[in-house]
Amino acid sequence: MAEPNWSDFRIILALAKGGSVTGAAKLLGVDASTVSRRLAAAEDVFGATLIVRGGNTFEFTAEGRTVLETAEAMDAKISATTSSVRSMRQKPEGTVRIACVQTAVHVLRPLAEQISQTHPGLRVDLMASIKSVDLTKGEADIAVRTIAPKDPGMVIAHTFTWGSCLYASKDYLAKYGRPDAPEGLAKHQLVRTGTSLLGTPAFGWIEQFADPNAPAMRVENTDSARIIIEQGGGIGALFCVVGDSCATLERVFPEPFDQMESWVLYHESARGSAKVRVVLDALIPFLRERQSALSGI
């Protein structure tokens, strides 16, 4: 019995993507009769019926689904290899835009400087925004997001976590003392966030312990929160990588109360970009080396 080759897997992949024999024929640039012949040849090679037709539609058999899974994996590997080889001939020059949360700008700034030194023709722009950018529309090249990717075409390059702790200035703790447990926070001045951030556990967690009758001090971004906490304005939540780096601040409780997953993403259309590859190859090790600081553990 002959061994299957790429064309046998490719016809199954085309049928899945095209949704019909006619659709597969359009994808492959052949006529419908050629698709039918190639399907019959593939079924002979595999020794099994791969699809069951019903008028203009069809369903994959269990054997067909198995072949399809392998075909999809092979197609992804071929695409990645092709892009990798082609990108080797491109020069990593120009600008790569990284869209990220505000705190990530502070974390990634040394990386941007490092890349510009090692690749003089390449520049990294860090774009901080609460609002998600659309990588599909080219609004950025890479995104560091705290929202799980759902859009088709998004490629996950790396995942990591942001740990959050409660912080206070050393002067504040010397003056007002340290609560023994979260329930004691109601007796303290708390630095809380506005409504735009309350849905995030990293910033909304403290609300359950706040005295509803006490005056509220609310901020709309993490930089404002850090400044107020550093000035002795109260106890508030910060990402560990920020709070631990401030010499005048201390953790109120030793362990992080939240671990927020984050994703490094790019669109599959950027697979062949040498400049994006260079930045990713620097960004991922950079984050791995700092995972302990980022998670706060």
C-alpha positions in Angstrom: 0.0 0.0 0.0 1.3 3.4 -0.9 2.2 5.9 1.8 0.2 9.1 2.0 1.9 12.4 0.9 1.2 16.0 1.4 -1.3 16.2 -1.5 -3.4 13.5 0.3 -3.6 15.7 3.5 -4.0 18.9 1.5 -7.2 17.8 -0.2 -8.7 17.1 3.2 -7.6 20.5 4.4 -9.1 22.2 1.4 -12.4 20.4 1.9 -12.5 21.6 5.5 -11.7 25.2 4.6 -13.9 25.3 1.5 -16.9 23.6 3.1 -17.7 21.7 -0.1 -16.1 20.1 -3.2 -16.8 23.3 -5.1 -15.2 25.4 -2.3 -12.2 23.2 -2.2 -11.8 23.4 -5.9 -11.7 27.2 -5.8 -9.1 27.1 -3.0 -6.9 24.8 -5.0 -7.5 26.4 -8.4 -8.8 23.2 -9.9 -12.2 21.9 -11.0 -14.6 19.9 -8.9 -13.9 16.6 -10.7 -10.2 16.9 -9.9 -11.1 17.4 -6.2 -13.3 14.3 -6.3 -10.5 12.2 -7.9 -7.9 13.4 -5.4 -10.3 12.6 -2.5 -10.8 9.1 -3.9 -7.1 8.6 -4.2 -6.5 9.8 -0.6 -9.2 7.4 0.6 -7.5 4.6 -1.2 -4.1 5.5 0.4 -5.6 5.6 3.9 -7.8 2.6 3.3 -10.8 4.4 4.8 -13.8 6.5 3.9 -12.9 10.1 5.0 -16.1 12.0 4.3 -19.8 11.1 3.9 -21.6 13.2 1.4 -25.2 14.4 1.7 -26.3 16.4 -1.3 -24.2 19.6 -1.4 -22.8 19.1 2.0 -20.6 16.5 3.7 -19.5 15.3 7.1 -16.0 14.0 8.1 -15.9 10.5 9.4 -13.9 9.7 12.5 -11.0 8.7 10.2 -11.5 11.9 8.2 -11.3 14.0 11.4 -8.1 12.3 12.4 -6.5 13.0 9.0 -7.8 16.6 9.1 -6.1 17.2 12.5 -2.8 16.0 11.1 -3.3 18.1 8.0 -3.9 21.3 10.0 -0.8 20.6 12.1 1.3 20.0 8.9 -0.1 23.2 7.3 0.8 25.3 10.3 4.3 23.8 10.4 4.8 24.4 6.7 3.6 28.0 7.0 5.9 28.7 10.0 8.9 27.2 8.2 8.2 29.1 5.0 7.8 32.4 6.9 11.0 31.7 9.0 13.1 30.9 5.9 11.8 34.0 4.0 12.3 36.3 7.0 16.0 35.3 7.1 16.4 37.3 3.9 14.8 40.4 5.4 16.6 43.1 7.4 15.2 43.9 10.8 14.7 47.6 10.2 12.0 50.1 10.9 9.6 50.4 13.9 7.8 47.7 15.9 4.9 49.0 18.0 4.1 47.2 21.2 0.7 47.9 22.7 0.6 47.3 26.4 -0.9 48.2 29.7 0.5 51.2 31.4 2.7 49.3 33.9 4.3 47.3 31.1 5.7 50.5 29.7 7.9 50.9 32.7 8.9 47.2 32.7 9.7 47.1 28.9 11.5 50.5 28.6 15.0 48.9 29.2 14.2 46.3 26.5 13.4 49.0 24.0 16.7 50.6 24.7 18.5 47.3 24.4 17.0 46.5 21.0 17.9 49.9 19.6 21.5 49.4 20.7 21.9 45.9 19.2 19.9 46.7 16.0 20.6 50.4 15.2 18.0 50.3 12.3 15.2 49.0 14.5 13.1 51.1 16.9 10.5 49.9 19.5 7.6 52.1 20.3 5.7 51.3 23.5 2.0 52.3 23.3 0.3 52.4 26.7 -3.5 52.3 26.6 -6.4 50.8 28.6 -8.2 50.3 25.3 -7.2 47.3 23.2 -5.7 47.9 19.9 -6.6 45.9 16.8 -3.6 43.9 15.6 -5.7 42.8 12.6 -5.9 46.4 11.3 -2.3 47.0 11.9 -2.7 49.4 14.9 0.2 47.7 16.6 2.6 44.9 15.7 2.7 43.1 19.2 0.3 43.4 22.1 0.8 42.6 25.8 -2.8 42.0 27.0 -4.5 41.1 30.2 -7.6 39.9 28.3 -7.6 36.5 26.8 -7.3 36.5 23.0 -10.4 35.5 21.1 -9.9 36.9 17.7 -9.0 34.4 14.9 -5.5 34.9 13.6 -4.0 35.9 16.9 -0.8 34.0 17.8 0.2 33.6 21.4 3.9 34.0 21.7 4.2 33.9 25.5 2.2 34.0 28.7 3.1 35.3 32.1 1.5 36.7 35.3 1.3 40.1 37.0 1.1 39.7 40.8 -0.6 42.3 42.9 0.0 43.3 46.6 -1.2 46.0 48.9 1.4 48.7 49.6 1.8 51.6 52.0 4.7 54.0 52.6 7.0 53.3 55.5 6.0 56.7 57.0 2.3 55.8 56.8 2.8 52.4 58.5 4.9 54.1 61.2 2.2 56.6 61.9 -1.0 54.5 61.5 0.3 50.9 62.0 -0.2 47.8 59.9 -3.5 45.9 59.8 -3.2 42.3 61.0 -5.7 41.0 58.4 -7.6 42.3 55.3 -10.6 42.9 57.5 -8.6 45.6 59.3 -8.3 47.7 56.2 -11.6 49.4 56.9 -9.9 51.4 59.6 -7.3 52.8 57.2 -7.3 55.4 54.5 -7.4 53.4 51.2 -6.3 54.4 47.8 -9.0 53.0 45.5 -9.5 53.0 41.7 -12.3 54.4 39.6 -15.0 52.5 37.9 -12.9 51.8 34.7 -10.6 49.5 36.7 -13.0 48.0 39.3 -13.8 44.9 37.2 -10.2 43.8 37.4 -9.4 41.7 40.5 -6.0 43.4 40.8 -7.7 46.7 41.6 -11.2 45.8 42.7 -10.2 43.3 45.4 -9.7 46.0 48.1 -13.3 47.2 47.7 -14.8 44.4 49.9 -12.8 45.7 52.9 -13.4 49.4 52.5 -15.6 51.3 54.9 -18.6 52.5 52.7 -19.0 55.5 55.0 -15.4 56.7 54.8 -14.3 59.3 52.3 -13.1 57.6 49.1 -9.8 58.5 47.4 -10.1 57.2 43.9 -7.6 57.3 41.0 -8.0 56.3 37.3 -4.5 54.8 36.7 -1.7 53.0 38.4 0.8 55.8 38.2 -1.5 58.1 40.2 -2.1 55.3 42.7 1.7 54.8 43.2 2.4 58.5 43.7 -0.4 58.9 46.3 0.8 55.8 48.2 4.4 57.0 48.1 3.3 60.3 49.5 1.7 58.5 52.5 -1.9 59.0 51.3 -3.0 55.5 52.3 -2.9 51.8 51.5 -3.5 50.7 47.9 -3.0 47.9 45.3 0.0 48.0 43.0 1.5 45.4 40.7 4.4 43.8 42.6 6.9 44.7 40.0 6.1 48.4 40.7 5.6 48.4 44.4 8.6 46.2 45.2 10.9 48.6 43.2 9.9 51.6 45.3 12.3 52.0 48.2 9.8 54.0 50.3 7.1 51.4 50.1 6.4 48.1 51.9 4.0 45.3 51.3 1.2 45.5 53.8 0.7 41.7 53.7 3.5 39.5 52.5 1.7 37.5 49.8 0.2 38.7 46.5 -3.6 38.7 46.6 -4.0 38.2 42.9 -2.2 36.7 39.9 -3.4 38.1 36.6 -2.5 36.2 33.4 -1.1 38.2 30.5 -0.5 37.3 26.9 2.1 38.4 24.4 0.3 38.3 21.0 0.9 39.1 17.3 -1.2 38.6 14.2 -0.4 35.6 12.0 0.2 38.0 9.1 3.4 39.2 10.9 5.0 35.7 10.9 7.2 36.7 8.0 8.4 39.9 9.5 12.0 39.9 10.5 11.7 43.0 12.6 8.8 41.5 14.6 10.7 38.2 15.0 13.8 40.1 16.4 11.6 41.9 19.0 9.8 38.8 20.0 13.1 36.9 20.4 14.3 39.6 22.8 10.9 40.2 24.5 10.2 36.6 25.6 13.5 35.9 27.3 13.3 39.4 28.9 9.9 38.5 30.5 11.0 35.0 31.5 14.1 36.4 33.4 11.7 38.7 35.3 8.9 36.3 36.0 9.6 36.2 39.7 9.5 40.0 40.0 6.4 40.2 37.8 4.5 37.6 39.8 5.8 38.9 43.1 6.4 35.3 44.3 
